[in-house]
């Protein structure tokens, strides 16, 4: 997880939100952002690391400091550096990208916490939507860039991704998010 050197403290972020300094429309910069997936295979002995190569998103901050936004991942853009595995992940056993091309997280709120912020919203994978909340570090870089860095754990069975030949693959996966939003 990338962590900015100039991390914004919760009180400073609260002041920026209350002052309306961050109000407006924001867009995800796909060149600076990354969504990574980590899992275990071979009965927990072999880590599987992947990155989604295509991400997009947007966000809005209202004058009164309410935050909402969406991050969408092209599920077929998964890259684990194994063509055979990536093809299998795109199949109906996992992401079923022919019928479910996108993975979407819709944030409906961000609350300040001792550790940074807590993001709340819903994650949709394979047409199944589940609530998701996670802690993150938010930082403001100048006037035109906001970074959001987080790690969250997902049980893939919650989204119908329950293929598991001989119990070799872990059901728990870690998503690492580095989202960079720029002012529109």
FIKOLZA-1660 file (N, C-alpha, C; in steps of 0.1 Angstrom, whole numbers, plus 5000, padded with zeros to 4 digits):
% residues 184
   i   px   py   pz ch aa at
   1 5008 4988 5000  A  X  N
   1 5000 5000 5000  A  X CA
   1 5009 5012 5000  A  X  C
   2 5006 5021 4991  A  X  N
   2 5014 5034 4991  A  X CA
   2 5008 5043 5002  A  X  C
   3 5017 5050 5008  A  X  N
   3 5013 5059 5019  A  X CA
   3 5020 5073 5016  A  X  C
   4 5011 5083 5014  A  X  N
   4 5017 5096 5011  A  X CA
   4 5025 5101 5023  A  X  C
   5 5036 5109 5020  A  X  N
   5 5044 5114 5030  A  X CA
   5 5037 5125 5038  A  X  C
   6 5028 5133 5031  A  X  N
   6 5021 5144 5038  A  X CA
   6 5007 5139 5042  A  X  C
   7 5006 5128 5050  A  X  N
   7 4993 5123 5054  A  X CA
   7 4985 5134 5061  A  X  C
   8 4972 5136 5056  A  X  N
   8 4963 5146 5062  A  X CA
   8 4958 5140 5075  A  X  C
   9 4958 5148 5086  A  X  N
   9 4953 5143 5098  A  X CA
   9 4938 5145 5098  A  X  C
  10 4931 5137 5107  A  X  N
  10 4916 5137 5107  A  X CA
  10 4911 5152 5110  A  X  C
  11 4917 5159 5120  A  X  N
  11 4912 5172 5122  A  X CA
  11 4914 5182 5110  A  X  C
  12 4925 5180 5103  A  X  N
  12 4928 5189 5091  A  X CA
  12 4918 5185 5080  A  X  C
  13 4915 5172 5078  A  X  N
  13 4906 5168 5068  A  X CA
  13 4892 5173 5071  A  X  C
  14 4888 5172 5084  A  X  N
  14 4875 5177 5089  A  X CA
  14 4874 5192 5086  A  X  C
  15 4885 5200 5089  A  X  N
  15 4884 5214 5086  A  X CA
  15 4883 5217 5071  A  X  C
  16 4890 5210 5063  A  X  N
  16 4888 5212 5048  A  X CA
  16 4874 5209 5043  A  X  C
  17 4868 5198 5049  A  X  N
  17 4855 5195 5045  A  X CA
  17 4845 5205 5050  A  X  C
  18 4846 5209 5062  A  X  N
  18 4837 5219 5068  A  X CA
  18 4838 5233 5061  A  X  C
  19 4850 5236 5056  A  X  N
  19 4852 5249 5049  A  X CA
  19 4847 5249 5035  A  X  C
  20 4844 5237 5030  A  X  N
  20 4840 5235 5016  A  X CA
  20 4852 5236 5006  A  X  C
  21 4864 5235 5011  A  X  N
  21 4876 5236 5003  A  X CA
  21 4876 5224 4993  A  X  C
  22 4871 5213 4997  A  X  N
  22 4872 5201 4988  A  X CA
  22 4859 5199 4980  A  X  C
  23 4849 5208 4981  A  X  N
  23 4837 5206 4974  A  X CA
  23 4839 5206 4959  A  X  C
  24 4831 5198 4952  A  X  N
  24 4832 5197 4938  A  X CA
  24 4832 5183 4933  A  X  C
  25 4834 5182 4920  A  X  N
  25 4835 5169 4913  A  X CA
  25 4850 5164 4912  A  X  C
  26 4852 5151 4914  A  X  N
  26 4865 5146 4913  A  X CA
  26 4865 5133 4904  A  X  C
  27 4876 5131 4898  A  X  N
  27 4877 5119 4889  A  X CA
  27 4889 5111 4892  A  X  C
  28 4887 5098 4891  A  X  N
  28 4898 5089 4894  A  X CA
  28 4909 5089 4883  A  X  C
  29 4921 5091 4887  A  X  N
  29 4932 5091 4878  A  X CA
  29 4937 5076 4876  A  X  C
  30 4934 5069 4865  A  X  N
  30 4937 5055 4864  A  X CA
  30 4952 5053 4863  A  X  C
  31 4960 5063 4858  A  X  N
  31 4974 5062 4857  A  X CA
  31 4982 5062 4870  A  X  C
  32 4975 5068 4880  A  X  N
  32 4981 5069 4893  A  X CA
  32 4975 5059 4904  A  X  C
  33 4964 5053 4900  A  X  N
  33 4956 5045 4909  A  X CA
  33 4959 5030 4906  A  X  C
  34 4957 5022 4917  A  X  N
  34 4958 5007 4915  A  X CA
  34 4949 5000 4924  A  X  C
  35 4943 4989 4919  A  X  N
  35 4936 4979 4927  A  X CA
  35 4942 4966 4926  A  X  C
  36 4947 4961 4937  A  X  N
  36 4955 4948 4937  A  X CA
  36 4947 4938 4945  A  X  C
  37 4949 4925 4941  A  X  N
  37 4942 4914 4947  A  X CA
  37 4953 4904 4952  A  X  C
  38 4951 4899 4964  A  X  N
  38 4961 4889 4969  A  X CA
  38 4953 4878 4975  A  X  C
  39 4957 4866 4972  A  X  N
  39 4950 4854 4977  A  X CA
  39 4961 4843 4979  A  X  C
  40 4957 4832 4985  A  X  N
  40 4966 4821 4987  A  X CA
  40 4960 4809 4979  A  X  C
  41 4969 4801 4973  A  X  N
  41 4966 4789 4966  A  X CA
  41 4974 4778 4971  A  X  C
  42 4972 4766 4966  A  X  N
  42 4979 4754 4970  A  X CA
  42 4979 4752 4985  A  X  C
  43 4967 4752 4991  A  X  N
  43 4964 4750 5005  A  X CA
  43 4971 4761 5013  A  X  C
  44 4972 4773 5009  A  X  N
  44 4977 4784 5016  A  X CA
  44 4992 4786 5015  A  X  C
  45 4999 4777 5007  A  X  N
  45 5013 4778 5006  A  X CA
  45 5019 4788 4996  A  X  C
  46 5011 4790 4985  A  X  N
  46 5015 4799 4974  A  X CA
  46 5007 4811 4973  A  X  C
  47 5013 4823 4975  A  X  N
  47 5005 4835 4973  A  X CA
  47 5003 4838 4958  A  X  C
  48 4991 4843 4956  A  X  N
  48 4987 4847 4942  A  X CA
  48 4985 4862 4943  A  X  C
  49 4992 4870 4935  A  X  N
  49 4991 4884 4935  A  X CA
  49 4986 4888 4921  A  X  C
  50 4977 4898 4920  A  X  N
  50 4972 4903 4908  A  X CA
  50 4969 4917 4909  A  X  C
  51 4968 4923 4897  A  X  N
  51 4964 4937 4896  A  X CA
  51 4954 4939 4885  A  X  C
  52 4944 4947 4888  A  X  N
  52 4934 4950 4877  A  X CA
  52 4940 4962 4869  A  X  C
  53 4942 4960 4857  A  X  N
  53 4948 4970 4848  A  X CA
  53 4939 4981 4844  A  X  C
  54 4926 4979 4845  A  X  N
  54 4917 4990 4840  A  X CA
  54 4907 4994 4851  A  X  C
  55 4909 5006 4856  A  X  N
  55 4900 5011 4867  A  X CA
  55 4896 5025 4863  A  X  C
  56 4884 5029 4867  A  X  N
  56 4878 5042 4865  A  X CA
  56 4870 5046 4877  A  X  C
  57 4866 5058 4878  A  X  N
  57 4858 5062 4889  A  X CA
  57 4856 5077 4890  A  X  C
  58 4848 5081 4899  A  X  N
  58 4845 5095 4901  A  X CA
  58 4840 5097 4916  A  X  C
  59 4840 5109 4920  A  X  N
  59 4835 5112 4933  A  X CA
  59 4830 5126 4934  A  X  C
  60 4823 5129 4945  A  X  N
  60 4817 5142 4947  A  X CA
  60 4818 5145 4962  A  X  C
  61 4822 5158 4964  A  X  N
  61 4822 5163 4978  A  X CA
  61 4812 5175 4978  A  X  C
  62 4802 5174 4986  A  X  N
  62 4792 5185 4987  A  X CA
  62 4797 5196 4996  A  X  C
  63 4791 5208 4995  A  X  N
  63 4795 5219 5003  A  X CA
  63 4795 5217 5018  A  X  C
  64 4786 5208 5022  A  X  N
  64 4785 5204 5036  A  X CA
  64 4794 5193 5040  A  X  C
  65 4803 5188 5031  A  X  N
  65 4813 5178 5034  A  X CA
  65 4809 5164 5032  A  X  C
  66 4797 5161 5026  A  X  N
  66 4793 5147 5024  A  X CA
  66 4800 5142 5011  A  X  C
  67 4805 5130 5012  A  X  N
  67 4813 5124 5002  A  X CA
  67 4806 5112 4996  A  X  C
  68 4807 5111 4983  A  X  N
  68 4802 5099 4976  A  X CA
  68 4810 5096 4964  A  X  C
  69 4810 5084 4959  A  X  N
  69 4818 5081 4947  A  X CA
  69 4817 5067 4943  A  X  C
  70 4823 5064 4932  A  X  N
  70 4823 5050 4926  A  X CA
  70 4837 5047 4920  A  X  C
  71 4841 5035 4922  A  X  N
  71 4853 5030 4916  A  X CA
  71 4848 5017 4908  A  X  C
  72 4851 5017 4895  A  X  N
  72 4847 5005 4887  A  X CA
  72 4860 4999 4882  A  X  C
  73 4861 4986 4883  A  X  N
  73 4872 4978 4878  A  X CA
  73 4867 4969 4866  A  X  C
  74 4875 4969 4855  A  X  N
  74 4872 4960 4844  A  X CA
  74 4877 4946 4849  A  X  C
  75 4867 4937 4852  A  X  N
  75 4871 4924 4858  A  X CA
  75 4880 4916 4849  A  X  C
  76 4879 4918 4836  A  X  N
  76 4887 4910 4826  A  X CA
  76 4902 4916 4826  A  X  C
  77 4904 4927 4832  A  X  N
  77 4918 4933 4832  A  X CA
  77 4927 4927 4843  A  X  C
  78 4922 4916 4850  A  X  N
  78 4930 4910 4860  A  X CA
  78 4943 4905 4854  A  X  C
  79 4954 4907 4860  A  X  N
  79 4967 4903 4856  A  X CA
  79 4975 4897 4868  A  X  C
  80 4977 4884 4868  A  X  N
  80 4984 4877 4878  A  X CA
  80 4998 4872 4873  A  X  C
  81 5001 4876 4861  A  X  N
  81 5013 4871 4854  A  X CA
  81 5013 4857 4850  A  X  C
  82 5001 4851 4849  A  X  N
  82 4999 4837 4845  A  X CA
  82 4987 4837 4835  A  X  C
  83 4990 4835 4822  A  X  N
  83 4979 4836 4813  A  X CA
  83 4968 4825 4815  A  X  C
  84 4972 4813 4819  A  X  N
  84 4963 4803 4822  A  X CA
  84 4954 4806 4834  A  X  C
  85 4960 4811 4844  A  X  N
  85 4953 4815 4856  A  X CA
  85 4943 4826 4853  A  X  C
  86 4948 4836 4846  A  X  N
  86 4940 4848 4843  A  X CA
  86 4928 4844 4835  A  X  C
  87 4930 4835 4825  A  X  N
  87 4918 4830 4817  A  X CA
  87 4908 4823 4826  A  X  C
  88 4913 4815 4836  A  X  N
  88 4904 4808 4845  A  X CA
  88 4897 4818 4854  A  X  C
  89 4904 4829 4858  A  X  N
  89 4897 4839 4867  A  X CA
  89 4886 4846 4859  A  X  C
  90 4888 4848 4846  A  X  N
  90 4878 4854 4838  A  X CA
  90 4866 4845 4835  A  X  C
  91 4867 4832 4837  A  X  N
  91 4857 4823 4833  A  X CA
  91 4845 4823 4843  A  X  C
  92 4835 4815 4840  A  X  N
  92 4823 4814 4849  A  X CA
  92 4826 4808 4862  A  X  C
  93 4838 4802 4864  A  X  N
  93 4842 4797 4877  A  X CA
  93 4844 4808 4887  A  X  C
  94 4849 4819 4882  A  X  N
  94 4852 4831 4890  A  X CA
  94 4844 4843 4886  A  X  C
  95 4851 4853 4879  A  X  N
  95 4845 4866 4877  A  X CA
  95 4834 4865 4866  A  X  C
  96 4834 4855 4857  A  X  N
  96 4824 4854 4847  A  X CA
  96 4823 4867 4839  A  X  C
  97 4834 4871 4834  A  X  N
  97 4835 4885 4827  A  X CA
  97 4826 4886 4815  A  X  C
  98 4822 4875 4809  A  X  N
  98 4814 4876 4797  A  X CA
  98 4800 4881 4801  A  X  C
  99 4795 4878 4813  A  X  N
  99 4782 4882 4818  A  X CA
  99 4783 4893 4828  A  X  C
 100 4795 4895 4834  A  X  N
 100 4796 4905 4845  A  X CA
 100 4810 4912 4843  A  X  C
 101 4810 4922 4834  A  X  N
 101 4823 4928 4830  A  X CA
 101 4829 4937 4841  A  X  C
 102 4821 4942 4850  A  X  N
 102 4826 4952 4859  A  X CA
 102 4825 4947 4874  A  X  C
 103 4834 4951 4882  A  X  N
 103 4834 4950 4896  A  X CA
 103 4833 4965 4901  A  X  C
 104 4823 4968 4909  A  X  N
 104 4820 4982 4913  A  X CA
 104 4819 4984 4928  A  X  C
 105 4826 4994 4933  A  X  N
 105 4824 4998 4947  A  X CA
 105 4818 5012 4947  A  X  C
 106 4806 5013 4953  A  X  N
 106 4800 5026 4954  A  X CA
 106 4800 5031 4969  A  X  C
 107 4807 5042 4971  A  X  N
 107 4809 5047 4984  A  X CA
 107 4797 5057 4987  A  X  C
 108 4790 5055 4998  A  X  N
 108 4780 5064 5002  A  X CA
 108 4783 5073 5014  A  X  C
 109 4795 5071 5019  A  X  N
 109 4799 5079 5030  A  X CA
 109 4813 5076 5035  A  X  C
 110 4819 5087 5040  A  X  N
 110 4832 5086 5046  A  X CA
 110 4832 5093 5060  A  X  C
 111 4835 5086 5070  A  X  N
 111 4835 5092 5083  A  X CA
 111 4850 5093 5089  A  X  C
 112 4853 5103 5095  A  X  N
 112 4866 5105 5101  A  X CA
 112 4867 5095 5113  A  X  C
 113 4879 5089 5114  A  X  N
 113 4882 5080 5125  A  X CA
 113 4896 5083 5131  A  X  C
 114 4899 5076 5142  A  X  N
 114 4912 5078 5148  A  X CA
 114 4924 5074 5138  A  X  C
 115 4921 5064 5129  A  X  N
 115 4931 5059 5120  A  X CA
 115 4931 5066 5107  A  X  C
 116 4922 5075 5104  A  X  N
 116 4921 5082 5091  A  X CA
 116 4906 5084 5088  A  X  C
 117 4901 5075 5079  A  X  N
 117 4887 5076 5076  A  X CA
 117 4881 5062 5075  A  X  C
 118 4868 5060 5077  A  X  N
 118 4861 5048 5075  A  X CA
 118 4852 5050 5063  A  X  C
 119 4854 5042 5053  A  X  N
 119 4846 5043 5040  A  X CA
 119 4835 5033 5041  A  X  C
 120 4823 5037 5038  A  X  N
 120 4811 5028 5038  A  X CA
 120 4805 5028 5024  A  X  C
 121 4800 5017 5020  A  X  N
 121 4793 5016 5007  A  X CA
 121 4789 5002 5004  A  X  C
 122 4789 4999 4991  A  X  N
 122 4785 4985 4986  A  X CA
 122 4795 4981 4975  A  X  C
 123 4798 4968 4975  A  X  N
 123 4807 4962 4965  A  X CA
 123 4798 4952 4957  A  X  C
 124 4799 4953 4944  A  X  N
 124 4791 4945 4935  A  X CA
 124 4801 4937 4926  A  X  C
 125 4800 4923 4928  A  X  N
 125 4809 4914 4920  A  X CA
 125 4799 4903 4915  A  X  C
 126 4800 4900 4902  A  X  N
 126 4791 4890 4896  A  X CA
 126 4777 4892 4898  A  X  C
 127 4773 4905 4898  A  X  N
 127 4759 4908 4900  A  X CA
 127 4754 4907 4914  A  X  C
 128 4762 4904 4924  A  X  N
 128 4758 4904 4938  A  X CA
 128 4764 4916 4945  A  X  C
 129 4756 4923 4952  A  X  N
 129 4760 4935 4959  A  X CA
 129 4759 4932 4974  A  X  C
 130 4770 4935 4981  A  X  N
 130 4771 4933 4995  A  X CA
 130 4777 4946 5002  A  X  C
 131 4772 4950 5014  A  X  N
 131 4778 4961 5021  A  X CA
 131 4792 4959 5024  A  X  C
 132 4800 4970 5023  A  X  N
 132 4814 4969 5026  A  X CA
 132 4818 4982 5033  A  X  C
 133 4825 4981 5044  A  X  N
 133 4831 4992 5051  A  X CA
 133 4846 4988 5054  A  X  C
 134 4854 4998 5053  A  X  N
 134 4868 4996 5056  A  X CA
 134 4875 5009 5060  A  X  C
 135 4886 5007 5068  A  X  N
 135 4894 5019 5072  A  X CA
 135 4904 5022 5061  A  X  C
 136 4907 5035 5060  A  X  N
 136 4916 5040 5049  A  X CA
 136 4923 5052 5054  A  X  C
 137 4934 5055 5047  A  X  N
 137 4942 5067 5050  A  X CA
 137 4938 5077 5038  A  X  C
 138 4934 5088 5042  A  X  N
 138 4930 5098 5031  A  X CA
 138 4940 5110 5033  A  X  C
 139 4945 5115 5021  A  X  N
 139 4954 5126 5022  A  X CA
 139 4951 5135 5010  A  X  C
 140 4953 5148 5013  A  X  N
 140 4951 5159 5003  A  X CA
 140 4964 5163 4999  A  X  C
 141 4966 5162 4986  A  X  N
 141 4979 5166 4980  A  X CA
 141 4977 5179 4972  A  X  C
 142 4980 5191 4978  A  X  N
 142 4977 5204 4972  A  X CA
 142 4962 5206 4971  A  X  C
 143 4958 5214 4961  A  X  N
 143 4944 5217 4960  A  X CA
 143 4937 5208 4950  A  X  C
 144 4944 5200 4943  A  X  N
 144 4937 5192 4932  A  X CA
 144 4939 5177 4932  A  X  C
 145 4943 5171 4943  A  X  N
 145 4945 5157 4944  A  X CA
 145 4942 5152 4958  A  X  C
 146 4934 5141 4958  A  X  N
 146 4931 5134 4970  A  X CA
 146 4935 5119 4968  A  X  C
 147 4943 5114 4978  A  X  N
 147 4947 5100 4978  A  X CA
 147 4938 5092 4988  A  X  C
 148 4935 5080 4985  A  X  N
 148 4928 5071 4994  A  X CA
 148 4935 5058 4994  A  X  C
 149 4941 5054 5005  A  X  N
 149 4948 5041 5006  A  X CA
 149 4942 5032 5016  A  X  C
 150 4939 5019 5012  A  X  N
 150 4933 5010 5021  A  X CA
 150 4936 4996 5017  A  X  C
 151 4934 4987 5027  A  X  N
 151 4934 4973 5025  A  X CA
 151 4921 4967 5032  A  X  C
 152 4915 4959 5025  A  X  N
 152 4903 4952 5030  A  X CA
 152 4902 4938 5026  A  X  C
 153 4896 4930 5034  A  X  N
 153 4895 4916 5032  A  X CA
 153 4881 4912 5027  A  X  C
 154 4880 4904 5017  A  X  N
 154 4868 4900 5010  A  X CA
 154 4867 4885 5010  A  X  C
 155 4855 4879 5014  A  X  N
 155 4853 4865 5012  A  X CA
 155 4846 4863 4999  A  X  C
 156 4853 4857 4989  A  X  N
 156 4848 4856 4976  A  X CA
 156 4835 4848 4975  A  X  C
 157 4833 4839 4984  A  X  N
 157 4820 4831 4984  A  X CA
 157 4808 4840 4985  A  X  C
 158 4810 4852 4992  A  X  N
 158 4799 4861 4994  A  X CA
 158 4794 4866 4980  A  X  C
 159 4802 4865 4970  A  X  N
 159 4798 4870 4957  A  X CA
 159 4797 4859 4946  A  X  C
 160 4795 4847 4951  A  X  N
 160 4793 4835 4942  A  X CA
 160 4806 4830 4936  A  X  C
 161 4817 4834 4940  A  X  N
 161 4830 4829 4935  A  X CA
 161 4835 4818 4944  A  X  C
 162 4828 4807 4943  A  X  N
 162 4831 4796 4953  A  X CA
 162 4838 4784 4947  A  X  C
 163 4843 4785 4935  A  X  N
 163 4850 4774 4929  A  X CA
 163 4863 4772 4937  A  X  C
 164 4865 4759 4940  A  X  N
 164 4877 4756 4949  A  X CA
 164 4880 4741 4947  A  X  C
 165 4888 4738 4937  A  X  N
 165 4891 4724 4934  A  X CA
 165 4900 4719 4945  A  X  C
 166 4895 4708 4951  A  X  N
 166 4902 4701 4962  A  X CA
 166 4905 4710 4974  A  X  C
 167 4898 4721 4976  A  X  N
 167 4901 4730 4987  A  X CA
 167 4914 4737 4986  A  X  C
 168 4920 4739 4974  A  X  N
 168 4933 4744 4972  A  X CA
 168 4934 4760 4974  A  X  C
 169 4923 4766 4970  A  X  N
 169 4923 4781 4970  A  X CA
 169 4916 4787 4982  A  X  C
 170 4922 4797 4987  A  X  N
 170 4916 4804 4999  A  X CA
 170 4904 4812 4995  A  X  C
 171 4894 4812 5004  A  X  N
 171 4882 4820 5001  A  X CA
 171 4884 4835 5005  A  X  C
 172 4893 4837 5014  A  X  N
 172 4896 4851 5019  A  X CA
 172 4906 4857 5009  A  X  C
 173 4903 4869 5005  A  X  N
 173 4912 4877 4996  A  X CA
 173 4914 4890 5001  A  X  C
 174 4925 4896 4998  A  X  N
 174 4929 4910 5003  A  X CA
 174 4929 4919 4991  A  X  C
 175 4921 4930 4992  A  X  N
 175 4922 4940 4981  A  X CA
 175 4930 4952 4987  A  X  C
 176 4940 4956 4979  A  X  N
 176 4948 4968 4983  A  X CA
 176 4944 4979 4973  A  X  C
 177 4940 4990 4978  A  X  N
 177 4935 5001 4970  A  X CA
 177 4944 5013 4972  A  X  C
 178 4948 5019 4960  A  X  N
 178 4954 5032 4960  A  X CA
 178 4947 5040 4950  A  X  C
 179 4938 5048 4955  A  X  N
 179 4929 5056 4945  A  X CA
 179 4933 5071 4946  A  X  C
 180 4936 5076 4934  A  X  N
 180 4940 5090 4933  A  X CA
 180 4929 5097 4926  A  X  C
 181 4923 5107 4932  A  X  N
 181 4912 5115 4926  A  X CA
 181 4918 5129 4924  A  X  C
 182 4915 5134 4912  A  X  N
 182 4919 5148 4908  A  X CA
 182 4906 5156 4906  A  X  C
 183 4907 5169 4909  A  X  N
 183 4896 5178 4907  A  X CA
 183 4892 5180 4893  A  X  C
 184 4880 5179 4889  A  X  N
 184 4875 5181 4875  A  X CA
 184 4874 5196 4873  A  X  C
% end
